[in-house]
Amino acid sequence: MTGSLVVVGTGPGKAELMTPATQAALARATDLVGYGPYLDRIPAGRADQRRHASDNRVELDRARHALELAASGHQVAVVSGGDPGVFAMAAAVFEAVEAGDPAWRSLDIRVEPGVTAMLAAAAEVGAPLGGDFCAISLSDNLKSWATIERRLAAAAEADFVIALYNPASKARPHQIGQAFDLLRAKKRGETPVLFVRAAGTAEARVVSTTLGEADPSIVDMRTLVIIGASTTRQVGRWIYTPRSERGGA
Amino acid sequence: MTGSLVVVGTGPGKAELMTPATQAALARATDLVGYGPYLDRIPAGRADQRRHASDNRVELDRARHALELAASGHQVAVVSGGDPGVFAMAAAVFEAVEAGDPAWRSLDIRVEPGVTAMLAAAAEVGAPLGGDFCAISLSDNLKSWATIERRLAAAAEADFVIALYNPASKARPHQIGQAFDLLRAKKRGETPVLFVRAAGTAEARVVSTTLGEADPSIVDMRTLVIIGASTTRQVGRWIYTPRSERGGA
């Protein structure tokens, strides 16, 4: 039997935000491989389906395990949150392919797109990503803090709306404050800042503030931070970025 | 009867990439407002549902029409492709709210997230968005070409993966070539470049090339262009950006 591997994302959390293509791929799989809390979101699939739950910090081990299962004939689904290609498992799978058994390069590997956290966060508050934007992971586990600072400075120079993934964890609670300090030197204090916790879930919570007043201590691992461009503005209870750089209608 | 307005995205094209939340919102709506080809993707909803198809170039008129319908008690869905918050209708709706009848600010307006084109394009080729990235619309209908050049230069400086939306149209066929020229002065010629046409549809087609060799003449309105970061690479038939800036596993 020929094995296969599909990398999927559950979306931000609510079942209604998981695409039908991903639901079908999950139902078909003989083996689900992923971080335990993501696997817990998935309804039961075929009767012989096995689930391989792992810790959050072992992406490469998990990817190798999934590739071994596929190489031995299983129909494997690797499960991420959000979209699997954005700060999630798809890149880890291809890293493992590159460093691993050359036979893995001829496996049937596919990626199914999903709704990534910044899109769900943006939808909670209006349309803050309405202009050009960038997405930066604030984690320095895999890149230097100097690189992150260079990217924040360039994002300010470009006047991009900035979506920050992984803004804080227990091991690095202070970096989001450092990021705000850097951006305050380059952007107006009135720039809208949004803290969206658990976007796209029933527990979603939004704090809408400004760069001048943003309190980094309310940020945690489940928070997505959006920092506006110069044109980002409030209307009623919504925050949006006009399509035109001249702003407004 | 109290009206409502929800802004949705159909995803990149295939029905299996439209979220169940969006399907449900569309089925419930009394009125669908959108660009004709997007409305054509949507299965029949409730029996009394009306469809208001419009041209592509009249986003603000369409948004005002939708708001008027909602204000007069209809359950309106404004239909975009992709995700409605990314270079699509959500920002136009809030622009219309800001410039329009103050009563519109108390309407029940929601945005449903969707799968935006760059995520579908990335999934077709592997995981090119595996690191930090930016999304830029190359259309200068609503911003100056100087702004676009400034953003491209900053994106190169940041070493972001770059996703280019609206890379060309009949009215502006030459800008993608100008963008490549600008980037060639700042990035290596071997940088992977992906032209993904009709991503997330049955007709998806990928051309994988390099910045040095990229031929802008194959780009059209349905193409999403992805330009790699310095670490973006090929393994087997896939293109991916490692999670680590040191590259690889």
Interface residues (C-beta under 8 A of the other chain):
Chain A: V7 G11 P12 K14 A15 E16 L17 M18 T19 P20 A21 A24 E59 L60 D83 P84 G85 V86 F87 A90 A91 A92 V93 F94 E95 A96 V97 E98 A99 G100 R105 S106 I109 R110 V111 E112 P113 G114 V115 T116 L119 A120 A122 A123 G126 A127 P128 L129 G130 G131 D132 F133 C134 A135 I136 S137 L142 K143 S144 T147 R150 R151 A154 A155 E157 A158 D159 F160 G200 R233 V235 G236 R237 W238 Y240 T241 P242 R243 S244 E245 R246 G248 A249
Chain B: V7 G11 P12 K14 A15 E16 L17 M18 T19 P20 A21 A24 E59 L60 D83 P84 G85 V86 F87 A90 A91 A92 V93 F94 E95 A96 V97 E98 A99 G100 R105 S106 I109 R110 V111 E112 P113 G114 V115 T116 L119 A120 A122 A123 G126 A127 P128 L129 G130 G131 D132 F133 C134 A135 I136 S137 L142 K143 S144 T147 R150 R151 A154 A155 E157 A158 D159 F160 G200 R233 V235 G236 R237 W238 Y240 T241 P242 R243 S244 E245 R246 G248 A249
